[in-house]
């Protein structure tokens, strides 16, 4: 995929300013294939993750973005819709009962066309900076298509873009890419059928383990969405997820 607006955003409108303001650094980006489909599986610390990773990756990345980014109203909503549409991102209706299947089908189309697919396995931004249990959609896409998974660690992006803020802070941000994972070879080495849900779960957990190693962060074996729901309801952190 080659989108002209993606290039403009990266090299003219946003990229140069972010390079000066946040002084992003990278390690291991040669682990991202130069061509062909692949999945970039990243921890999710802030909205700006979707700016810094494309900024430092030489290939264009397609993210699966929540549909709300494409349906907003008013000036901000229209600007948001224009940005995500122009950048070639794919809308996903997370309220649909079949949202997971729709997301997987969209993701498979991206990698089978030979493009990079950006995914946040946690499914939502971390509520506190820790890594949370990954959802298996990423693993199903990888096992169905056979494309490699490259674990991506975002460092410092949460401090640079605090939740609820629009203006980034001058905090240095890093992007670290780990060695690619061959999804089918990994699950077969565990004696699992690549088509089984167990294989997807084991592969997902392994990817999250790799992200923990790359980030040096703490891990919570609970879905971030459940923790955020509990916090929003005023119930505090669920048992086992306390800070």
C-alpha positions as CSV (number, residue, x, y, z in Angstrom):
1,X,0.0,0.0,0.0
2,X,1.3,3.4,-0.9
3,X,-0.9,6.3,0.3
4,X,0.2,9.8,-0.6
5,X,-1.4,11.4,2.5
6,X,0.4,8.9,4.7
7,X,3.7,10.2,3.2
8,X,2.7,13.8,3.7
9,X,1.7,13.2,7.3
10,X,5.0,11.4,8.0
11,X,7.4,13.6,6.1
12,X,5.8,17.0,6.1
13,X,3.0,17.7,8.5
14,X,3.8,15.8,11.6
15,X,7.0,13.8,11.3
16,X,9.6,16.6,11.2
17,X,8.1,18.3,14.3
18,X,7.9,15.0,16.3
19,X,11.5,14.2,15.4
20,X,12.7,17.5,16.9
21,X,10.2,17.6,19.8
22,X,10.4,14.0,21.1
23,X,13.8,12.9,19.6
24,X,12.5,9.4,18.9
25,X,15.0,6.6,18.8
26,X,14.8,3.0,17.6
27,X,16.4,-0.4,17.9
28,X,16.0,-3.6,15.9
29,X,13.9,-2.1,13.1
30,X,15.8,-4.3,10.7
31,X,13.7,-7.1,12.2
32,X,10.7,-5.7,10.2
33,X,10.6,-7.4,6.8
34,X,11.6,-5.2,3.8
35,X,8.7,-6.6,1.8
36,X,5.7,-8.9,2.1
37,X,3.0,-9.2,4.7
38,X,3.8,-9.1,8.4
39,X,2.1,-8.2,11.7
40,X,3.6,-5.6,14.0
41,X,2.3,-6.4,17.5
42,X,2.8,-3.5,19.9
43,X,2.1,-2.6,23.5
44,X,-0.4,0.3,23.6
45,X,0.5,3.2,25.8
46,X,-1.0,6.3,24.1
47,X,-2.8,7.5,21.0
48,X,0.6,8.7,19.8
49,X,1.8,5.1,19.5
50,X,0.2,5.2,16.0
51,X,2.3,8.2,15.1
52,X,5.7,7.3,16.4
53,X,5.8,3.7,15.1
54,X,4.9,4.8,11.5
55,X,7.4,7.7,11.8
56,X,10.3,5.4,12.4
57,X,9.2,2.4,10.2
58,X,10.3,2.9,6.6
59,X,7.3,0.9,5.3
60,X,3.7,2.0,5.5
61,X,1.7,0.5,8.3
62,X,-2.1,-0.1,8.2
63,X,-3.8,-0.1,11.6
64,X,-7.2,-1.4,12.5
65,X,-8.8,1.6,14.0
66,X,-12.1,1.8,16.0
67,X,-15.0,2.9,13.9
68,X,-15.7,5.9,16.2
69,X,-12.7,7.6,14.6
70,X,-14.6,7.6,11.3
71,X,-18.0,8.7,12.5
72,X,-17.4,11.8,14.6
73,X,-19.3,15.0,14.2
74,X,-18.3,18.7,14.5
75,X,-15.0,20.2,13.6
76,X,-12.9,17.7,15.6
77,X,-14.9,14.7,14.4
78,X,-14.6,15.8,10.8
79,X,-10.8,16.4,11.1
80,X,-10.4,13.0,12.8
81,X,-12.4,11.2,10.1
82,X,-10.4,12.9,7.4
83,X,-7.1,12.0,9.0
84,X,-7.8,8.3,9.6
85,X,-9.4,7.9,6.2
86,X,-6.6,9.8,4.4
87,X,-3.9,7.7,6.1
88,X,-5.5,4.5,4.9
89,X,-6.5,3.1,8.2
90,X,-9.2,0.4,8.4
91,X,-12.4,1.0,10.5
92,X,-13.6,-1.7,12.9
93,X,-17.0,-1.7,14.5
94,X,-16.2,-2.9,18.0
95,X,-19.9,-2.8,19.1
96,X,-20.9,-5.4,16.5
97,X,-21.5,-8.9,17.8
98,X,-19.3,-10.1,15.0
99,X,-16.6,-7.4,15.6
100,X,-13.8,-9.9,16.2
101,X,-14.4,-11.8,13.0
102,X,-14.7,-8.6,11.0
103,X,-11.4,-7.4,12.4
104,X,-9.7,-10.6,11.6
105,X,-11.0,-10.7,8.0
106,X,-9.8,-7.1,7.5
107,X,-6.4,-7.9,9.0
108,X,-6.0,-10.9,6.8
109,X,-6.7,-8.9,3.7
110,X,-4.0,-6.4,4.6
111,X,-1.2,-9.0,5.1
112,X,-2.3,-11.1,2.2
113,X,-1.9,-8.0,0.0
114,X,1.7,-7.9,1.2
115,X,1.4,-5.0,3.6
116,X,2.3,-4.4,7.2
117,X,-0.6,-4.7,9.7
118,X,-0.2,-2.8,13.0
119,X,-2.1,-4.4,16.0
120,X,-2.3,-3.7,19.7
121,X,-3.0,-7.2,21.1
122,X,-4.2,-5.7,24.4
123,X,-7.2,-4.3,22.5
124,X,-7.1,-0.9,24.2
125,X,-4.6,1.5,25.8
126,X,-3.1,0.4,29.1
127,X,-4.9,2.1,32.0
128,X,-1.6,2.4,34.0
129,X,1.4,1.7,31.8
130,X,1.6,-2.1,32.6
131,X,1.1,-4.7,29.9
132,X,-2.2,-6.6,30.0
133,X,-3.4,-9.9,28.6
134,X,-3.5,-10.1,24.8
135,X,-6.6,-10.9,22.8
136,X,-6.2,-13.8,20.3
137,X,-7.3,-12.0,17.1
138,X,-3.7,-11.2,16.2
139,X,-2.7,-14.8,16.6
140,X,-5.6,-16.1,14.5
141,X,-4.6,-13.8,11.7
142,X,-1.0,-14.9,11.9
143,X,-1.8,-18.6,12.0
144,X,-4.3,-18.4,9.2
145,X,-2.0,-16.5,6.9
146,X,1.5,-17.7,8.0
147,X,2.9,-14.2,8.1
148,X,5.5,-13.4,10.8
149,X,4.7,-11.4,14.0
150,X,7.2,-8.7,14.9
151,X,6.9,-7.7,18.6
152,X,7.2,-3.9,19.0
153,X,7.9,-2.1,22.3
154,X,6.8,1.5,22.6
155,X,8.9,3.2,25.3
156,X,8.0,6.6,26.8
157,X,5.0,7.3,24.6
158,X,2.7,7.3,27.6
159,X,4.7,10.1,29.3
160,X,4.9,12.0,26.0
161,X,1.1,11.8,25.4
162,X,-0.8,11.6,28.7
163,X,-4.3,10.1,28.5
164,X,-6.8,12.8,27.8
165,X,-4.2,15.3,26.5
166,X,-4.0,16.6,23.0
167,X,-0.6,18.3,23.1
168,X,2.5,16.0,23.4
169,X,5.1,16.6,26.0
170,X,8.8,16.9,25.1
171,X,9.6,13.3,26.4
172,X,11.9,11.1,24.4
173,X,10.1,8.1,22.8
174,X,11.6,4.8,21.7
175,X,10.5,2.0,19.4
176,X,12.2,-1.3,19.8
177,X,11.5,-4.2,17.4
178,X,12.1,-7.8,18.5
179,X,13.0,-10.8,16.4
180,X,10.2,-12.0,14.1
181,X,8.1,-15.0,15.4
182,X,7.1,-17.7,12.9
183,X,3.5,-18.4,14.2
184,X,3.0,-21.8,12.8
185,X,6.5,-23.1,13.7
186,X,6.1,-21.8,17.2
187,X,2.8,-23.5,18.0
188,X,3.9,-26.7,16.2
189,X,7.0,-26.8,18.5
190,X,4.5,-26.9,21.4
191,X,2.7,-29.9,19.8
192,X,-0.4,-27.8,19.0
193,X,-2.6,-27.8,16.0
194,X,-2.2,-24.3,14.3
195,X,-6.0,-24.2,13.6
196,X,-7.0,-24.7,17.3
197,X,-8.0,-21.9,19.6
198,X,-5.5,-23.3,22.2
199,X,-2.7,-22.6,19.7
200,X,-3.9,-19.0,19.3
201,X,-4.0,-18.5,23.0
202,X,-0.5,-19.9,23.5
203,X,0.9,-17.8,20.7
204,X,-0.7,-14.7,22.0
205,X,0.7,-15.3,25.5
206,X,4.1,-15.8,24.0
207,X,3.9,-12.5,22.1
208,X,2.9,-10.7,25.3
209,X,5.9,-12.3,27.1
210,X,8.2,-11.0,24.4
211,X,6.7,-7.5,24.8
212,X,7.3,-7.7,28.5
213,X,10.9,-8.6,27.9
214,X,11.4,-5.8,25.4
215,X,9.7,-3.1,27.5
216,X,11.0,-4.2,30.9
217,X,7.5,-3.5,32.2
218,X,5.2,-5.4,34.5
219,X,2.5,-7.8,33.3
220,X,-1.1,-8.3,34.5
221,X,-2.9,-11.5,33.4
222,X,-6.2,-9.8,32.9
223,X,-7.8,-7.9,30.0
224,X,-7.2,-4.2,30.1
225,X,-10.8,-3.5,29.0
226,X,-12.1,-5.3,32.1
227,X,-9.9,-3.3,34.4
228,X,-10.9,0.0,32.7
229,X,-14.5,-1.0,33.1
230,X,-14.1,-1.6,36.8
231,X,-12.2,1.7,37.3
232,X,-14.9,3.6,35.4
233,X,-17.6,2.1,37.6
234,X,-15.8,3.3,40.7
235,X,-15.0,-0.2,41.9
236,X,-11.2,0.3,41.7
237,X,-8.8,-2.3,40.4
238,X,-10.1,-5.9,40.3
239,X,-8.5,-8.4,42.6
240,X,-5.2,-9.5,41.2
241,X,-4.7,-6.3,39.2
242,X,-4.0,-3.9,42.1
243,X,-1.1,-1.5,41.6
